């Protein structure tokens, strides 16, 4: 009976460590979103998958992270400084809604496999890295 109890305590401790890691990843993504506007996909998804979360669950966490209440403090501060072009932002949000609906439909109906999702994310990260490397060192 003692071994069973020790096993439960061990599993609980591992679970708590995992939750702390997820909190740290969320904090890092939040700092990144607040400073450069990138975080849920580029920061959190790769880190969450590295920590053992499936890519579908990591994408789900990223989508959940981007819900309006989570972004409200950063939005308010950017609004106060006049950094928001509302017309352009609304058009981007509308496009994002359509895109998220299409992307989520493709994933949840198994049109794109988990392996292909990793490949697509890799290609996206490489393209983004090349673009920002060029922009920061060669412009």
Residue pairs with C-beta under 8 A, 6 or more apart in sequence:
18 51
18 52
21 51
22 48
22 51
22 53
22 61
25 43
25 44
25 47
25 48
25 51
26 44
26 65
28 39
28 43
28 44
28 47
29 39
29 40
29 43
29 44
29 47
29 65
30 39
30 70
31 39
32 38
32 39
32 42
32 43
33 39
33 40
33 71
33 74
34 74
34 77
39 65
40 62
40 63
40 65
40 66
41 59
41 62
42 125
42 128
44 58
44 61
44 62
44 65
45 55
45 58
45 59
45 61
45 62
45 121
46 121
46 125
48 57
48 58
48 61
48 62
49 55
49 58
53 61
54 114
55 114
55 117
55 118
55 121
56 107
56 114
56 117
59 107
59 117
63 100
63 104
75 84
78 84
105 111
106 112
107 117
112 120
